[in-house]
């Protein structure tokens, strides 16, 4: 009898201890496991605490950091992460050779890369196009990338010029078309929506847009969730946030703190959000925040 009683007590204590450990991990201000992928050699600093760390489920070192690439756009597609970037280690230089990377989303292994044409200088946005293609969005040109079967990345299929006042700082897509958004430090700032057929044009102008939406300043990336809600990242050297916008007015209807320097975002089929930060790239290695990582968040855990 005494043995059975002791067994029950020990079993209960073990369960309680396990629950306590789980609680402590979940409520911890940082993510415990080391990031996947390859840590760049210049990264002597410790990673900074990440806002909303309780929602984090994975962290991966971004590719190209050691070679001076600054991460910008992000797409999750078929178990892979794609990143657009430009090369610069100079704070005064905001353009450089552009490269598209592919990475395994589960283990952080870099699968390959594609160097983009010389007309690309910032590669600020990345989105999924039709037929599983990718759209690399630069300030004044958009590139459609055809992904080759059996290869992580294929080739540049076409390029389309972007004319002011439309600006290609980032992008997002829906079933019936794609959006180009603009980063601005002062109002106004907009996103323009285009029909998929507009990709057949050599140039995109404001007259080609299906609709225009006013958005907050300091916008850096955007994506639509499975329910059709529009989410936009806003950031600078000292702040970062994820906001949900009203589709008609562009007003902020939800707001969550995110790492400084947050840029591109992309949703998995199950609703998890992937994001990246440029804070800690060699160009921005002196920023207060240091987390040049791809980050996977569970949306329901955000506070």
C-alpha positions in Angstrom: 0.0 0.0 0.0 2.8 2.4 1.0 4.6 1.6 -2.2 1.6 2.4 -4.3 1.1 5.6 -2.4 4.7 6.7 -2.9 4.4 5.8 -6.6 1.4 8.1 -7.0 3.0 10.9 -5.1 6.2 10.6 -7.2 4.1 10.5 -10.4 2.2 13.6 -9.4 5.4 15.4 -8.5 7.0 14.5 -11.8 3.9 15.8 -13.7 3.9 19.0 -11.7 7.6 19.5 -12.2 7.2 18.9 -16.0 4.3 21.4 -16.1 6.4 23.9 -14.2 9.3 23.5 -16.6 7.0 24.0 -19.6 5.5 27.1 -18.0 9.0 28.6 -17.3 10.1 27.9 -20.9 6.9 29.4 -22.4 7.1 32.5 -20.2 10.8 33.0 -20.8 11.8 36.4 -22.3 14.0 34.6 -24.9 14.0 31.5 -27.1 16.2 28.9 -25.4 17.5 26.8 -28.3 20.4 27.9 -30.5 19.4 29.2 -33.9 19.6 26.8 -36.8 21.8 27.4 -39.8 25.3 28.9 -39.9 26.3 31.7 -37.5 28.3 34.4 -39.4 31.9 34.8 -38.2 31.5 38.5 -37.5 28.6 37.9 -35.1 30.6 38.3 -31.8 27.6 40.0 -30.1 25.0 38.0 -28.2 21.6 37.9 -29.7 19.3 40.5 -28.3 16.0 39.5 -26.6 13.2 39.2 -29.1 9.8 40.8 -28.5 6.9 38.3 -28.3 9.5 35.5 -27.8 6.7 33.4 -26.2 5.3 33.0 -29.7 8.6 31.9 -31.3 8.9 28.3 -32.4 12.1 28.5 -34.6 15.0 30.8 -35.3 17.4 30.5 -38.2 20.5 32.5 -39.1 19.9 34.2 -42.4 22.0 33.3 -45.4 24.6 35.7 -47.0 25.3 37.6 -43.8 29.0 36.8 -43.9 29.3 38.0 -47.5 27.7 41.4 -46.6 24.1 40.7 -47.9 21.3 42.7 -46.2 18.1 40.5 -45.9 14.9 42.1 -47.2 12.0 40.0 -48.6 10.9 36.6 -47.4 8.6 33.9 -48.8 7.7 30.5 -47.3 6.8 28.0 -50.1 6.6 24.2 -50.0 8.8 23.8 -47.0 11.4 26.2 -48.2 12.3 29.8 -47.2 13.3 32.2 -49.9 15.1 35.5 -49.1 15.8 38.5 -51.3 18.8 40.6 -50.3 21.3 43.2 -51.5 25.0 43.5 -50.7 26.3 46.4 -48.7 28.3 46.9 -45.5 28.3 50.7 -45.7 25.6 52.6 -43.8 25.6 55.2 -46.5 25.1 52.7 -49.4 21.5 51.4 -49.7 21.9 49.6 -53.0 24.2 46.8 -54.3 24.2 43.5 -56.1 21.0 41.5 -55.4 20.8 37.8 -54.6 17.9 35.4 -54.0 18.6 32.6 -51.5 16.7 29.3 -50.9 16.8 27.5 -47.5 15.3 24.4 -45.9 12.8 25.8 -43.4 13.2 22.8 -41.0 17.0 22.6 -40.6 18.3 25.9 -42.0 20.4 24.4 -44.7 21.1 26.8 -47.6 19.9 25.1 -50.8 21.2 27.5 -53.4 21.1 31.1 -54.6 20.4 33.1 -57.7 22.2 36.4 -58.6 19.7 38.9 -60.0 20.3 41.3 -63.0 22.4 44.5 -62.5 19.2 46.6 -62.6 18.3 45.3 -59.2 19.8 47.3 -56.3 17.7 46.7 -53.2 15.4 43.7 -53.6 13.2 45.1 -50.9 10.3 42.7 -51.4 9.5 39.1 -52.2 6.1 37.5 -53.0 4.7 34.3 -54.5 3.5 34.8 -58.1 1.3 32.6 -60.3 2.2 29.0 -61.1 4.5 29.0 -58.0 6.8 31.7 -59.5 8.4 34.3 -57.2 8.2 38.1 -57.6 11.4 40.0 -56.5 10.4 43.6 -56.0 12.9 46.4 -56.4 12.2 50.1 -56.1 11.9 50.6 -59.9 11.7 47.1 -61.3 9.9 43.8 -60.6 11.4 40.5 -61.5 9.4 37.3 -62.1 11.4 34.2 -61.1 10.5 30.8 -62.6 11.4 28.0 -60.1 12.9 25.0 -61.9 11.7 21.5 -61.0 14.3 19.6 -59.0 16.3 22.8 -58.3 15.9 25.3 -55.4 15.9 28.3 -57.7 15.4 28.6 -61.5 15.8 31.7 -63.7 14.6 35.3 -64.2 11.6 34.9 -66.5 11.0 38.6 -67.1 11.4 42.1 -65.6 8.8 44.9 -65.5 9.7 48.6 -64.9 7.9 50.4 -62.1 7.1 54.1 -62.6 6.5 56.8 -59.9 4.3 57.4 -58.0 4.1 53.6 -57.7 7.1 52.3 -55.7 8.3 48.8 -55.1 9.5 48.7 -51.5 7.7 45.4 -50.8 4.8 43.4 -52.1 1.9 41.0 -51.3 -0.3 38.8 -53.4 -4.0 37.7 -53.5 -5.8 35.3 -55.8 -6.7 38.0 -58.3 -3.5 40.1 -58.3 -0.5 41.5 -56.6 0.2 44.5 -54.5 3.3 46.9 -54.5 3.8 48.8 -51.3 6.0 51.8 -50.6 8.2 52.6 -47.7 8.0 56.3 -46.7 9.2 58.2 -43.7 6.6 60.9 -44.1 2.9 60.7 -45.2 1.4 59.7 -47.5 2.3 56.1 -48.2 0.3 53.7 -50.4 0.0 50.1 -51.7 -1.2 49.7 -55.3 -2.9 46.5 -56.5 -2.4 45.2 -60.0 -4.1 42.4 -62.0 -1.9 39.4 -62.8 -2.1 40.3 -66.5 -0.1 43.5 -65.7 3.0 41.3 -65.5 2.8 41.0 -69.3 3.5 44.7 -69.6 6.9 46.2 -70.0 6.1 49.0 -67.5 3.7 49.5 -64.6 2.2 52.9 -63.9 -0.4 54.2 -61.5 -3.0 54.1 -64.3 -2.6 50.3 -64.4 -3.5 49.8 -60.7 -6.9 48.2 -59.8 -7.0 50.0 -56.5 -4.9 52.0 -54.1 -4.8 51.7 -50.3 -3.4 54.3 -47.9 -0.9 52.6 -45.4 1.1 53.7 -42.4 4.6 55.1 -42.9 7.7 53.0 -42.1 6.1 50.0 -43.8 8.6 47.3 -44.7 6.7 44.1 -45.7 3.2 42.7 -46.1 1.3 39.5 -46.5 -2.3 38.3 -46.5 -3.4 35.5 -44.1 -5.7 32.6 -45.0 -8.8 34.7 -44.1 -7.7 37.5 -46.4 -6.6 39.9 -43.7 -3.7 42.3 -44.6 -0.7 42.3 -42.2 2.1 44.8 -42.6 5.4 45.2 -40.8 6.8 48.6 -39.7 10.3 49.1 -38.5 13.4 51.2 -38.0 16.6 50.9 -36.1 14.9 51.1 -32.7 11.4 49.7 -33.2 9.5 47.0 -35.0 5.9 46.0 -35.1 3.3 43.9 -36.9 0.0 45.6 -37.7 -3.3 44.3 -39.1 -4.9 46.9 -41.4 -8.4 47.6 -42.4 -8.8 46.6 -46.0 -10.8 49.7 -46.9 -9.2 52.5 -45.0 -5.7 51.2 -44.1 -6.3 52.0 -40.4 -4.5 49.9 -37.9 -6.9 47.5 -36.1 -4.3 45.3 -34.3 -0.7 45.9 -33.3 2.0 43.6 -32.0 5.6 44.4 -31.0 8.3 42.8 -33.2 12.1 43.0 -33.5 13.6 46.2 -34.8 14.5 46.0 -38.4 11.7 43.6 -39.3 11.2 43.3 -43.0 9.5 40.6 -45.1 6.8 38.3 -43.8 5.0 35.2 -45.1 2.4 32.8 -43.8 2.5 29.0 -43.7 -0.6 27.1 -44.8 -1.3 26.4 -41.1 -1.2 30.1 -40.2 2.3 30.4 -38.6 4.1 33.6 -39.6 7.7 33.7 -40.8 9.5 37.1 -40.5 13.1 38.3 -40.8 15.1 41.2 -39.4 18.0 43.1 -41.0 19.2 44.2 -37.6 22.6 42.7 -37.1 23.5 42.4 -40.8 27.0 43.9 -41.4 25.5 47.1 -42.6 23.4 47.5 -39.5 25.6 45.7 -37.0 25.8 48.7 -34.7 22.0 48.9 -34.1 20.8 48.3 -30.5 19.0 45.1 -31.5 21.0 42.2 -32.9 19.0 39.3 -34.4 19.7 38.8 -38.1 17.4 35.8 -38.2 14.4 34.2 -39.8 11.8 33.9 -37.1 8.7 31.6 -37.0 5.8 32.9 -34.8 2.6 31.2 -33.8 0.0 34.0 -34.3 -2.3 32.9 -31.5 0.6 33.3 -29.0 1.3 37.0 -29.9 0.5 39.5 -27.2 
